[in-house]
Amino acid sequence: QVQLVESGGGLVQPGGSLRLSCAATGVTLDYYVIAWFRQAPGKEREGVSYITSSDIKAYADSVKGRFTISRDSSKNTVSLQMNSLKPEDTAVYYCASFLGAFTNAAVWKTPQIYDFWGQGTQVTVSS
């Protein structure tokens, strides 16, 4: 049984940092594309970043230069380091897994293609 579990969310002031982690059981994350999504109240779920099995990475324009995705194979986790946080980064953050290759550069932002999801972790950026 595949299970993804996010952790590391919390309340942080603008300009602060948080590190989210996605841990997996029942699957070896090294073989999967792992993506981070977020969803703010009243908004659609949006892609934040992904990392492929060959460590190719991509970011949404809104987080480029501030967020960094990484993989720790020894711990079977994927992390999202979030720096210079802004109030607009406030959302529930989810990790998701996809087994395969993207057919184009934009498809990774489509939530429906992902096979498994975590339950989410709340990130609130506020003073």
Beta strands, then each sheet from edge to edge (+ up, - down):
strand 1: 3-7
strand 2: 10-12
strand 3: 18-25
strand 4: 33-39
strand 5: 46-51
strand 6: 57-59
strand 7: 67-72
strand 8: 77-82
strand 9: 91-98
strand 10: 116-117
strand 11: 121-125
sheet 1: 1+ 3- 8+ 7-
sheet 2: 2+ 11+ 9- 4+ 5- 6+
sheet 3: 2+ 11+ 9- 10+
end
